[in-house]
Amino acid sequence: MEISVSAASAAIFVPGSPDKRAAASLVRRALEESGLRPWPRMELELFSGEGGVLILARPAPEFSVSLADYALPFLLR
């Protein structure tokens, strides 16, 4: 397994073919082992080839919801 992690991104090459859940676990573990705090949410991309999978990950933006102005009259009735 080859690992490169920072607070802004992670790249991990693993043999086999992990699914997204396993890939997310590998990224969290790599962050923790590097002394970094695991991201609450992450975006993952998996690329298969050469007998393994390249996992590219980055923290996902925090979840936010905003209402469109046109929806306000319907909600404030």
N, C-alpha and C positions, 0 to 999 in steps of 0.2 A: 504494500500500500504506500503510495506517495501522497504527501500532504503538504499543502501550503495554505495557511490561514492568517487572517488579519481581522481587525474589528469591522472591516468593510466588506470582506469577501472571503470565500473559501474555494479551493480547488483540491479535489481528492480523486485519485485514480485507484480503484479497487478491482481485484479480480472477481469474476463471476458477474451476476446481474441482479443487484439489489433493487427492490422496489422503492418507491418514493418515501415510504415510511422508514425503511431501513436506512436509506440515504440521509434522511433528516436526522436520524439518531447518530449516524457516523459524523455528521457535521457538528452536532451538539457536543459529542464526545471530544472531537478534535479541538473545538474552541476551549472547552474546559481544560483539556490537557495542556493547552498553550497558555493557560492562565487568563483567558478571556471569558467574559460572561456570555452564555448562550443567548441567542436572539429569541425574543418572544415569538416572532413569526419570521418565516424566511421564504424566499423564492428559490426554487430548485430547477435546474436543467440537468438532464441525464443524457450522456452521449455514449453509445455502445461502440466498441471496436477493440481490436488487438487483444481479445480474450478478457476484456474487462469493461468497466464503465467509468467514464469521467464525470464526476459530480461537480457542478458549478453552483455555488450558492451565494446569496447575499441577503442581508436583512430586508424584510418587507416593511413598507411604511405602516405606521400604526393605523388601525382601522378607524375611519371617521365617516360620519354621515352628515350631510347637509341637505337642507330642504330647498327646493327651487322656489323662487318667489311666487310663481303661479300656483303653487300648491297651498300656500298659506290660507287663502279664503276658504278652501275646502276643509281645512283642519280647525279653523277658528270659528266654526258655526255654532 
